[in-house]
Amino acid sequence: MNKRQIQARLIEKGSNFRRFALTHGYEPRTVTQAVQRWAGASTLPNGRLTFSILRDLSLAIGAEVLPGILADADADADADGLRQPTTTEEP
């Protein structure tokens, strides 16, 4: 996604980059810099803060800002034991 597409999705949700940043505990300028730098990229960022911003942004707009960022976040959560295993009980 490019910066304008991300911005349009935020507007559809009644938000913008500044509101998103403040509600998620980020500095507004840091969010805009992360989006400016990484929007449209095909690789994932190495920095933890940038990765967190883009992952949270993807969750907020309901689409991956970078290809694979949500799948990578799920894999990290599984490795850290943060996700609860899903169990299905038979009746």
Backbone as CSV, one residue per row, in Angstrom:
resi,resn,N_x,N_y,N_z,CA_x,CA_y,CA_z,C_x,C_y,C_z
1,MET,0.849,-1.187,0.000,0.000,0.000,0.000,0.884,1.236,0.000
2,ASN,0.404,2.266,-0.641,1.155,3.515,-0.577,0.563,4.415,0.515
3,LYS,1.218,5.523,0.748,0.832,6.409,1.853,-0.611,6.906,1.709
4,ARG,-1.005,7.263,0.517,-2.367,7.783,0.299,-3.433,6.712,0.525
5,GLN,-3.131,5.486,0.160,-4.086,4.403,0.391,-4.261,4.156,1.893
6,ILE,-3.159,4.206,2.630,-3.226,4.037,4.083,-4.026,5.175,4.697
7,GLN,-3.743,6.390,4.244,-4.452,7.561,4.749,-5.953,7.460,4.450
8,ALA,-6.298,6.990,3.259,-7.709,6.841,2.894,-8.409,5.816,3.788
9,ARG,-7.727,4.714,4.092,-8.307,3.698,4.977,-8.530,4.247,6.380
10,LEU,-7.562,5.045,6.857,-7.730,5.658,8.180,-8.921,6.609,8.188
11,ILE,-9.067,7.387,7.131,-10.185,8.327,7.037,-11.510,7.573,7.017
12,GLU,-11.558,6.437,6.297,-12.766,5.608,6.280,-13.138,5.146,7.687
13,LYS,-12.133,4.926,8.517,-12.350,4.482,9.900,-12.556,5.661,10.849
14,GLY,-12.575,6.894,10.315,-12.780,8.073,11.147,-11.538,8.514,11.884
15,SER,-10.384,8.234,11.326,-9.127,8.564,11.981,-8.182,9.233,10.991
16,ASN,-6.994,9.502,11.448,-5.915,10.015,10.609,-4.602,9.602,11.261
17,PHE,-3.476,9.952,10.655,-2.192,9.521,11.203,-1.979,10.044,12.622
18,ARG,-2.342,11.284,12.862,-2.137,11.866,14.189,-2.982,11.154,15.249
19,ARG,-4.264,10.975,14.968,-5.149,10.295,15.918,-4.698,8.861,16.174
20,PHE,-4.322,8.180,15.100,-3.824,6.818,15.255,-2.615,6.802,16.184
21,ALA,-1.672,7.698,15.947,-0.448,7.748,16.751,-0.765,7.984,18.221
22,LEU,-1.580,8.964,18.496,-1.871,9.315,19.885,-2.651,8.220,20.605
23,THR,-3.574,7.564,19.913,-4.354,6.512,20.573,-3.536,5.244,20.807
24,HIS,-2.467,5.052,20.037,-1.631,3.865,20.191,-0.324,4.150,20.933
25,GLY,-0.163,5.373,21.415,1.007,5.700,22.222,2.272,5.995,21.445
26,TYR,2.137,6.393,20.180,3.290,6.741,19.360,3.352,8.244,19.160
27,GLU,4.521,8.739,18.841,4.666,10.144,18.460,4.120,10.296,17.041
28,PRO,3.296,11.299,16.788,2.729,11.468,15.448,3.785,11.557,14.339
29,ARG,4.865,12.262,14.601,5.902,12.396,13.583,6.579,11.052,13.285
30,THR,6.727,10.225,14.287,7.338,8.914,14.096,6.467,8.044,13.193
31,VAL,5.161,8.125,13.376,4.243,7.356,12.537,4.325,7.824,11.087
32,THR,4.282,9.122,10.875,4.332,9.618,9.492,5.676,9.291,8.843
33,GLN,6.756,9.332,9.600,8.058,8.972,9.042,8.114,7.490,8.680
34,ALA,7.563,6.638,9.536,7.552,5.197,9.254,6.745,4.905,7.992
35,VAL,5.597,5.543,7.870,4.758,5.320,6.695,5.447,5.871,5.451
36,GLN,6.025,7.049,5.551,6.719,7.652,4.416,7.846,6.746,3.930
37,ARG,8.578,6.176,4.860,9.737,5.352,4.506,9.348,3.962,4.007
38,TRP,8.357,3.326,4.618,8.090,1.925,4.358,6.869,1.637,3.494
39,ALA,5.979,2.594,3.279,4.794,2.339,2.454,5.227,1.940,1.047
40,GLY,4.709,0.821,0.594,5.040,0.332,-0.734,6.291,-0.527,-0.792
41,ALA,6.975,-0.700,0.323,8.190,-1.526,0.341,7.811,-3.003,0.268
42,SER,8.763,-3.812,-0.170,8.494,-5.246,-0.254,9.193,-6.032,0.854
43,THR,9.975,-5.343,1.681,10.639,-6.001,2.799,10.115,-5.440,4.106
44,LEU,10.329,-6.183,5.175,9.881,-5.742,6.495,10.983,-4.944,7.178
45,PRO,10.601,-3.959,7.999,11.609,-3.159,8.708,12.302,-3.979,9.788
46,ASN,13.546,-3.612,10.094,14.302,-4.294,11.133,14.030,-3.709,12.513
47,GLY,13.710,-2.436,12.579,13.498,-1.779,13.864,12.210,-2.211,14.535
48,ARG,12.281,-2.396,15.844,11.108,-2.843,16.599,9.993,-1.815,16.604
49,LEU,10.348,-0.552,16.795,9.328,0.494,16.857,8.613,0.635,15.516
50,THR,9.371,0.690,14.436,8.764,0.813,13.114,7.895,-0.393,12.802
51,PHE,8.390,-1.576,13.123,7.610,-2.787,12.897,6.304,-2.727,13.677
52,SER,6.370,-2.307,14.934,5.164,-2.214,15.771,4.174,-1.212,15.206
53,ILE,4.680,-0.079,14.768,3.806,0.951,14.190,3.087,0.395,12.974
54,LEU,3.827,-0.209,12.063,3.220,-0.709,10.832,2.293,-1.892,11.090
55,ARG,2.612,-2.730,12.073,1.722,-3.835,12.435,0.418,-3.283,13.018
56,ASP,0.526,-2.341,13.965,-0.667,-1.752,14.574,-1.497,-0.996,13.540
57,LEU,-0.829,-0.344,12.627,-1.520,0.378,11.558,-2.271,-0.606,10.660
58,SER,-1.650,-1.726,10.353,-2.310,-2.757,9.544,-3.556,-3.288,10.246
59,LEU,-3.443,-3.520,11.545,-4.598,-3.994,12.305,-5.698,-2.940,12.354
60,ALA,-5.306,-1.672,12.465,-6.284,-0.585,12.561,-7.070,-0.397,11.270
61,ILE,-6.420,-0.570,10.131,-7.114,-0.339,8.861,-7.680,-1.619,8.261
62,GLY,-7.306,-2.764,8.825,-7.850,-4.026,8.344,-7.201,-4.547,7.078
63,ALA,-5.998,-4.100,6.792,-5.257,-4.566,5.611,-3.764,-4.459,5.896
64,GLU,-2.992,-5.313,5.268,-1.553,-5.291,5.491,-0.917,-4.094,4.793
65,VAL,-0.215,-3.289,5.566,0.509,-2.145,5.014,1.689,-2.656,4.197
66,LEU,2.361,-3.656,4.716,3.452,-4.339,4.011,3.071,-5.804,3.873
67,PRO,3.365,-6.402,2.729,3.019,-7.818,2.563,3.688,-8.690,3.620
68,GLY,2.892,-9.461,4.342,3.404,-10.401,5.318,3.606,-9.865,6.719
69,ILE,3.297,-8.601,6.961,3.573,-8.038,8.294,2.676,-8.659,9.360
70,LEU,1.456,-8.973,9.032,0.581,-9.588,10.024,0.917,-11.061,10.224
71,ALA,1.313,-11.738,9.175,1.717,-13.139,9.302,2.989,-13.239,10.131
72,ASP,3.919,-12.313,9.927,5.167,-12.307,10.686,4.892,-11.985,12.149
73,ALA,3.950,-11.092,12.401,3.597,-10.745,13.780,2.972,-11.950,14.482
74,ASP,2.157,-12.725,13.778,1.559,-13.924,14.361,2.630,-14.957,14.686
75,ALA,3.600,-15.113,13.809,4.683,-16.071,14.043,5.517,-15.656,15.241
76,ASP,5.779,-14.357,15.384,6.535,-13.866,16.541,5.772,-14.113,17.828
77,ALA,4.477,-13.894,17.804,3.663,-14.100,19.001,3.641,-15.578,19.385
78,ASP,3.571,-16.460,18.397,3.603,-17.891,18.683,4.932,-18.296,19.298
79,ALA,6.027,-17.763,18.755,7.359,-18.106,19.252,7.572,-17.601,20.679
80,ASP,6.990,-16.466,21.001,7.141,-15.894,22.333,6.137,-16.472,23.331
81,GLY,5.206,-17.282,22.850,4.200,-17.859,23.726,3.130,-16.868,24.119
82,LEU,2.942,-15.813,23.331,1.974,-14.785,23.669,0.569,-15.148,23.205
83,ARG,0.472,-15.926,22.172,-0.845,-16.298,21.672,-1.333,-17.536,22.386
84,GLN,-2.598,-17.553,22.656,-3.211,-18.702,23.308,-3.507,-19.759,22.244
85,PRO,-3.181,-21.001,22.519,-3.504,-22.036,21.540,-5.011,-22.180,21.403
86,THR,-5.451,-22.410,20.205,-6.887,-22.585,19.984,-7.204,-24.058,20.105
87,THR,-8.245,-24.342,20.828,-8.665,-25.733,20.985,-10.104,-25.832,20.558
88,THR,-10.407,-26.939,19.975,-11.788,-27.203,19.604,-12.256,-28.414,20.379
89,GLU,-13.372,-28.267,21.000,-13.935,-29.354,21.773,-15.032,-30.021,20.968
90,GLU,-14.999,-31.311,20.983,-16.045,-32.038,20.272,-17.232,-32.218,21.199
91,PRO,-18.441,-32.139,20.629,-19.640,-32.264,21.466,-19.860,-33.648,22.002
